Amino acid sequence: MPRMATFLIRPYWPYALVVGILVWTASSAAGELHVTVGGVRNDAGNVRVALYQTPEQFATKAGRFLEVVIPASTGTIEGAFAEVPPGTYGLAAFHDENDNVTFDENFLGIPQEGFGFGNDAPVFLGPPDFAEASVSVEDGSKSVNLTLQYW
């Protein structure tokens, strides 16, 4: 039998499958997202920074995909999300000054705690659109900034 025919008959497909899986795994490697939060007005409580996967879930308590809790400190603080799958995520943060794990609003719906969004997206009668506050995460490391605002 010619050499080429012998090669085709041998069961090389398991090796090809393993190589394919390794290539796919390497191409979908998780990344790290470093977040710098500015404008923190005091040392009370924590700053909660969250990533959201879809526009429908964006800026809702139940829709948080990943969350980092950073102890508050006046001025600028930093935190990081580790092992974030590649993709586009909405980014939102709030200063939980009373540490009750809830974004507090008054009876008119006016925020009582500081808040901010990815890309420092502007706020008008509610959170910005997902696209305005979104960040893209690839494999490797990425840094983003946002600034808290207080009303």
C-alpha positions in Angstrom: 0.0 0.0 0.0 1.4 3.4 -0.9 2.5 5.7 2.1 -0.3 8.2 1.4 -3.0 5.6 1.7 -1.6 4.3 4.9 -1.6 7.9 6.4 -5.3 8.3 5.4 -6.2 5.0 7.0 -4.5 5.6 10.4 -6.8 7.1 13.0 -5.3 10.6 13.2 -8.7 12.3 13.8 -8.4 12.1 17.6 -5.3 14.1 17.4 -6.9 16.7 15.1 -9.8 16.9 17.6 -7.5 17.6 20.5 -5.6 20.2 18.6 -8.9 21.8 17.5 -10.1 22.0 21.1 -6.8 23.5 22.3 -7.0 26.2 19.6 -10.6 27.0 20.5 -9.8 27.2 24.2 -6.9 29.5 23.5 -8.9 31.8 21.3 -11.6 32.1 24.0 -9.2 32.9 26.9 -10.6 35.1 29.6 -9.2 38.6 30.1 -8.8 40.9 33.1 -10.6 44.3 33.4 -9.0 46.9 35.6 -11.4 49.7 36.7 -10.4 53.1 38.2 -13.3 54.9 39.9 -12.9 58.6 40.5 -14.9 61.1 42.4 -15.5 59.1 45.5 -16.7 61.7 48.0 -15.9 59.9 51.3 -14.6 56.7 53.0 -18.1 55.4 54.0 -19.1 51.9 52.8 -18.1 50.3 49.5 -18.1 51.1 45.8 -19.8 48.3 43.9 -18.8 47.9 40.2 -20.8 45.5 38.0 -20.7 44.1 34.5 -23.8 43.3 32.6 -24.1 41.0 29.6 -27.2 42.3 27.8 -29.1 45.5 27.4 -32.1 44.0 29.1 -30.1 43.2 32.3 -28.2 46.5 32.3 -28.2 48.5 35.5 -30.5 46.1 37.3 -29.6 44.3 40.6 -30.7 40.9 39.3 -28.9 41.3 36.0 -25.3 41.6 37.4 -23.0 39.2 35.6 -19.9 40.0 37.7 -19.4 42.3 40.6 -16.4 43.8 42.3 -16.7 45.4 45.8 -14.1 48.0 46.6 -13.7 49.7 50.0 -14.6 53.3 49.6 -11.8 55.9 49.9 -12.1 59.6 49.2 -10.8 60.4 45.7 -9.8 57.6 43.3 -10.0 53.8 43.9 -9.1 50.8 41.8 -10.5 47.3 41.4 -10.3 44.5 38.9 -12.4 41.7 37.4 -10.4 38.5 36.8 -11.3 35.8 34.2 -13.8 37.8 32.2 -14.9 36.0 29.1 -14.3 37.9 25.9 -17.2 40.1 24.9 -19.0 43.4 25.3 -20.3 44.3 28.7 -22.3 47.2 30.2 -20.4 48.8 33.1 -22.0 50.5 36.1 -21.0 51.4 39.6 -22.5 53.0 42.7 -21.1 54.1 46.1 -23.0 52.1 48.7 -22.3 54.5 51.5 -24.6 52.8 54.1 -23.4 49.4 52.9 -26.9 47.9 52.6 -26.1 46.4 49.1 -28.9 48.5 47.6 -28.7 51.6 45.4 -30.7 54.0 47.5 -33.2 56.5 45.9 -35.7 58.8 47.5 -39.5 58.6 47.0 -39.2 60.5 43.7 -36.5 58.1 42.4 -33.7 60.6 42.8 -30.4 58.8 43.7 -29.2 59.2 47.2 -25.8 57.6 46.5 -23.1 58.3 44.0 -23.2 56.4 40.7 -21.3 56.1 37.4 -21.2 54.2 34.1 -18.7 53.0 31.6 -17.3 55.6 29.3 -18.7 58.2 31.8 -21.9 57.9 29.8 -24.3 60.7 30.5 -27.4 60.2 32.6 -30.8 61.8 31.8 -33.9 60.6 33.7 -32.4 57.1 34.1 -29.4 55.1 33.2 -27.7 55.5 29.8 -28.1 52.9 27.0 -26.1 49.7 27.2 -24.1 50.7 24.1 -23.1 54.0 25.6 -21.8 52.4 28.8 -20.3 49.3 27.4 -16.7 48.1 27.3 -15.1 45.4 25.3 -13.0 42.7 27.0 -10.6 40.5 25.0 -7.9 38.1 26.3 -5.2 40.0 28.2 -5.7 43.0 30.3 -7.6 46.2 29.8 -8.1 49.3 31.9 -11.1 51.7 32.0 -12.0 54.7 34.1 -15.4 56.0 35.3 -16.3 58.9 37.6 -19.0 58.8 40.2 -21.5 61.6 40.3 -23.7 62.6 43.3 -27.0 64.4 43.1 
